[in-house]
Amino acid sequence: MRRSIPLLCLWSACYCLAAGSPAALGAEEQLEGGLRTAKDGPAAAKAAVRFHFRTSKGPEREGCYLSVGHSQPLEDCSFNMTAKTFFIIHGWTMSGMLENWLHKLVSALQMRERDANVVVVDWLPLAHQLYTDAVNSTRVVGLSVAKMLDWLQGKDGFSLGNVHLIGYSLGAHVAGFAGNFVKGTVGRITGLDPAGPMFEGVDIHRRLSPDDADFVDVLHTYTRSFGISIGIQMPVGHIDIYPNGGDFQPGCGLNDVLGSIAYGTIAEVVKCEHERAVHLFVDSLVNQDKPSFAFQCTDSNRFKKGICLSCRKNRCNGIGYNAKKTRNKRNTKMYLKTRAGMPFRVYHYQMKIHFFSYKSVGAIEPTFYVTLYGTNAESQVLSLEIVEQIGLNATNTFLVYTEEDLGDLLKIKLTWEGTSRSWYDLWREFRSYLSQPHRPERELSIRRIRVKSGETQRRLTFCVEDPEKTSIAPGQELWFYKCRDGWRMKNETSPTVELS
């Protein structure tokens, strides 16, 4: 096992060479020096950047290569000047080849927007270098994209407002440079887990930023894994979405990695979390009937506590292609949970539970589970994650989510998992029993559970089955049944818009 752990970081260590070396202490100086070098060699960069206009869903079909000043390929491949135009920009590469995700993204875009133009920005000769060298080429590649856009603007019907730049990893920052250099304002830039090393914390003119397009949305999926941050952690768009907190993605855990090493696929597995941003975007294109929603929150811990499931005042949004521009939003952090594979959508629920304690029991660390029963299905047994200590004689908020649509909730089963007890605990409980035999220690009382659905914003209240039996202790369960529709917190009104 110990020998396996360093292997997990092989791909990551190569990627983050700058972040792990002494030279990285001057990362910003390296970047500035590299950008000067790139600026001095635009001719070489021009030859290394190709614009592949994809006219077919088949990855084996060549399509047309666009070049500034040459209009014939536009006519030969029927470039639609009035339609949406997507530029897909890849990132740093170890293989020197376009990866499979790119072909999937091209196909998904062509299926969703059948009249659109899809252009792949191929800068492999510059991306297939040491990471630091690839970083130093991002500016000049962005300049090449900007020149292509400026040339296209001279064609009748072409509008920058219809342009959507989609950049993965280093490609996200390339898109940012392109948006900064172009004459005018690009309609939209989507950053798919923008690269972090040598970009974290630098000036907005040296990375992707909200100023680079009319709308910049970002998916962060690999901000902290195995002690290394490959994706940028800081918000860099108008809205920044952190699926599963932006770090450990379902299906990309340590067990999944170790299981795949035996089959020789370590390189693919270790970048699983980084590429998850791409697959979330593809999912938003192909699974229109199962859109995922993210919720505005100040940090991941508050989201895990279930506090941030409001859609009031544009506090929720679609993700990926379905993300929408909202007024006066900048560097807005949003969070959601996902499944391990497509379709990634889950159903979020906020649960509010008031724990009554009729005696001083000290600090407790209970383990609670809930099972939700709806008109369509019942959930698996779900753990109530306790981010902070349980508050006694207080209302506690939790986040739970299900992978399938349960329909209208009907009832809830709450279980307090039994725990092993030390002799000292048993002696204390025995003494407590002698003094108050009618009320054992570590017993709590729960009268109702209030539930709010993130996807529908509907609020429900569930009351204990027997009002005379509200107590629960380790190893016991309580049943709660829907008792009235809706509940309202102080100074809060229910939204009028449903998301599903």
C-alpha positions, 0 to 999 in steps of 0.5 A: 500500500505504501508503495502505491501512494506515491504512484497516485501522484505521478501524473499530478506531480508532473502536472504540478512541477512548478508548484513543487519545485523551488523555482515555483517560489517565483511563479509569477515572475516565471509567468511574466518572463515566459509571456514576454518570450511568447510575445516575441515569437508570434510567428512560431506560435501561429504555426503551432496553433490550428483551428479545426472546424468540426463538420461531423460528429465522427472524430475520424472526419477531418473537417476544415482547418481555418486560417486568418485571411483565408475565406475559402475553408469557411465556404467549403465547410459551410461556416454559419456566420449567424449561428452560435460558435463554440471554440474548444480549447484543450489543456496541458498534455502528457501524450501529445494527442487530443484526448477522448473527452474532447471528441465527446464534447464536440459530439455533445455540442453538435447534438444540442446545437445542430446549427452551431459552429464547433471549432477545436483549438489545437495547440498540441505542439505548445501544450506537449511541453514541460508544464512551466513551458506550456503555461508560458505559451498560454498568452500567445495561444490566446492571442491567436484565438483573439486574432481569429475572432477579430478576422471573423468579425469582419464577416457579415453576420458574425457576432462576438455575442454568439461566441462561447469559448470552452477551455479545459485546465490550461485551456481555460486561461487561454480562453481568458487571454483570448477574451482579453485581447479580442476587439470587443466582448466575447459572449461567454467563457466556460472554464472547466477546472482551470489550472491552478499551479502558476495561476493561483493568486496572480493578477486578473490579467494573468489568468481567467477572470470575469472581465474576459467575457460578458459571462464567465462560468467555472466548474472546479472539480480538482482543487485538493486531492492527495495533497495537491491542487491541480485546479485553481481554488480561487473563484475566477468567474462570475459564478464559480461552481464547486461540485462535491466541494471541488475536491473529492469526486464520487467514483474518483476516490482512493479505492477506485484509484487502487482498483484501477492500478492493477489494470494499468490505467493509473494515468486516466484514474489520477486525472479522473477528478480534473476531467470530471468538469468536462464530463459534467459539462457534457452531461448538461448537454446530453441529459436535458431532462435531468439538469443539475442545480448548484446553490450559492453558499459562502463555503463548502462546510455551510453547504454540507450543513444544509444551510444553502438550498435557497433559490431566492434572489438568484441563489441557485443556477444550472451548471455546465451549459445550462448556467445562466448569467445573473445580475451583479454576480461576480466570484459567486461560489456555488455548490452541489452534490453529484452522482459518480457517473452520468446522469450526475443529477442528485436531489438535495434535501435540507433537514431541520431537526430540533433535539430536545434533551430533558437532562444534562447529558454532556457532549454527544456524538450520535450517528443518525441515519434517515430513510426517505419514502416517496410516491415514486421510490424509497431512498437508500439508508442515508447518513446525517453528516454532522459537520459540527457538534450536535446542538441540544435543545436547538435546531440542527440543519443537515444536508441529505441527497438521493440519486433518484427522484423519490416523488412527493415525500410521505414519511421518514425513518430516523435511526440512531445507530447503537454504539459500543459502550465502555464500562465507565459509560455503563456505570454512569448510565446505571447510576443515572437509572437508579436516580431517574429510572424513567428517563435513561441517559443519552435519550433525546426527544424529536417531535418533527422534522422539517424538509426542504427540497432544493430542486423544487423549493417545496417545504414539508413538515413530518411529525412523529407517528405517536405524539406520546412517543418522541424519545429515541436512544442508541439502537432505536428508530422513530417514524415521521409522517407528513403532517402539513404542507409547508413551513416558513422561517422568520422573515423568509417567503417561499419562492414562486419558481420551481426548477424541475 
